[in-house]
Amino acid sequence: MTFNPNKYKTAKDAAKAFYNFLAAKYGKEEVFIYSPEETAKNMGNNYYNWWVTYEAGEFDWAIPASFKIAGATWHTEPYYGFDLMFFDD
């Protein structure tokens, strides 16, 4: 099973698909997804984006992943080394 970011037109769709990809591979108890509303509530209003976290992953996994996971109208950025934020452009 692989994750193909080019299939998704929005950050929302990509984040949900990436969450499902990680959850299927590592288990739902290890992976979390937060909506923009939940992200803003937890991190402050400067962050209004989809947030996927996998704290049990390899050290700093989200940093190299952020360079590989992007679409034509959305992109990702790491937050710490184990969170990946999905933004619409």
C-alpha angles and dihedrals in degrees: 000000000000136000116237110193093189090073094069128078099189137043089238094057092043093048093049092047092047090049090051090047093053093041092052091049101041106016133265091261089066101045131060135187127198128194120229089262092052091045092052091048093050100037107023134267094287087075112064104154143095113284126200118186131189108172095173093060129105115299110284093352093156095062098067090033090060090063092052102039113073139111136210093269103023140045141192134232129188121242106200108331100291104047127076119199120204117209132183110229 
